[in-house]
Amino acid sequence: MESPIDVLARTAGGLLSSGAVALGATRDRTKPLHPDGQLRRATITRMGGGARSGVPWLDEPGRDEALVRLSRGVGLPGPLPDVQGLAIRIDHPGGPADVLLASTGLGRLTRFVLTPTWKPTGRPLTSLLPYRSPRGPLLLAAVPGSTPSYDLRWAGPVGPWVSFGTLELGEPLGDDTRLSFDPLLNVVPGLAHYGWVTRLREPAYWAARRRTHRSPSDAASVSAGAPAHPRGHA
């Protein structure tokens, strides 16, 4: 039997899905959210040490190849502020891992609040919803730096942010119309999704796949080391 939280999340997920589909139909575009994005190669350098999250990928030093999509959430014209999106595909030996971040704040409350801004580097970006980790709920964040890079951080729901690495942007690869990101399907090893988070997000992803004629396997078809013309839709 579903808990009240699960029922609420499933209901909210249905409403979000309906709203996204309606938005896409109204503006006659293939993808209801993040309709246009810039794809770039990237490198993640993880420092290791310091506070421990219990997730090896966050706690251990290393270097990962990645693909990054920079996009505007609603797709409003450039002069208008919009929720900025940063999607990261990390190349892992076991398959790709996707992390989707959106512009918010970093405070105890603002880390859960979507915040429009004029440019991709105008605000910090967080995962907004928590992951399940060995030590409890955990959020991820990317904070823009002074160069084409981001400081990568993790935190609990109300705790301080801990820097664990740097995301450096590389060469542009054009638009993102042939790449699919799915953080529910492609999860960072050591992290998992709470059931209520899946129920909240899944209807919108399902609706987007239906609109673009994709199957779930399309989201895992491209790695960060793939050529500059990947398959699938975002």
Phi, psi and omega in degrees: 000135182289144175283162176304324179295318180295318179298315179297317181295318179295320178294314179297323178297320177297320179293318178297319179298314180298319179295319180294317180296317180298320179296316179296320180292320181298321183262006175052059179225157185291312181260124183293324178236152184049055186293331181227137180211160176255127181261136179219149169287158180204164176229134176252124176248115182262134188277320186075169180077185179073204180298148184253133178264343186089359178253114184307320183296331178274330189266339187255147178290153179172179181220133183230139169281147183210162168244143183231139172243126173257128185207165175257127190302308182271339181083030178290156178303150185311319182295344182262146176291150180211160172289121182274145180239142175230108178256133184236125171253117182261133181274108179248152178303326181274000182131171183288152173234130183249135175234125179248125181238151180225154184293126181217209169242190178242357181290174183300327177260318187291342177294347179251011186240119176296134185229113178294149176208167186277334185223158183302332182260017185280339183215159167296159178233138179230168176286350175068310178253145185281149167272161169268124178237170179302340181247018176110191182300141184215135177251151174247153181212155173229124182249120183302140176257190183279345176244179179291067181211165179226142172274121182269134185221160170228159179197160169283180182302327181230000185277177179288157179276140180242121177286133179233352181180184180229136174254115180252125181281141180246215187293142175291147179239013180092203182281173187253021189293349181240030177225137181246130174250136177213099182290343177283324181276319185248092187257142176301129179305134182097344176249159177213168179257139171293150181303321182290331177292317178298317180295329180286320187269326191302318181302322180292320178293321179297317180296321179294319178297318180298321182290329181258008176059047179247161170251163179303329182294338179299329183290344181252014189274350186232131176257169181293338179269007182286166177299173186284004180232071183290167181260163175100181178235154179271000000 
